[in-house]
Amino acid sequence: MENGEQLDFREEETEAIALGIIPTLVNLKSKYSNVNFYLKKIYYNALN
């Protein structure tokens, strides 16, 4: 790897990467919170 060559992202590339990553993170977060909700529900039902 040339010194610093790979580290220089052009603005459009960085923006495209960010636009790709953000929906994925949002999606993962909503999936995780759904799972979390069901686990809490199951746990609560198990206690009663």
N, C-alpha and C positions, 0 to 999 in steps of 0.2 A: 504494500500500500504506500503510495506516495505521501509525503508529509502533508497532512491536512486535506488532501484532495477529496477523500470520501466524506469529509465532514462539512464541506461547503454545499449545502442544499440551496437550490434556487427557491425563490419565494413560492412559485406556483406548486412545486413539488411538495413543499412543506404543507401548504394549504390543502392540497389533494390528500395527503396522508392524514392530516388532522380531520378532514371531512369524512374520511373512511373510518377512522378510529372512533370518533365521537358517537355515531349511531351504534357501533358495536358495544361500546361501554354502556350506553343507555340501555341497550337490549339486555346485556348481561346483568345489569343492575335490576331491571324489572323481573327477569327470570329468577334472580337470586331472592328478591323480596317475595315473590310468589312462593318459592320453595320454603323460605323462612316462615311465611304465613301458615302454610300447611303443616310444617313441623310443629309450630306453636299450637296449632289447633289439635293435632294428634296428641301432643304432650298434655295439653289441657284436658282433653277427653280421657286420657289414660289416668289422670289424677282423680277424676270424678267417677 
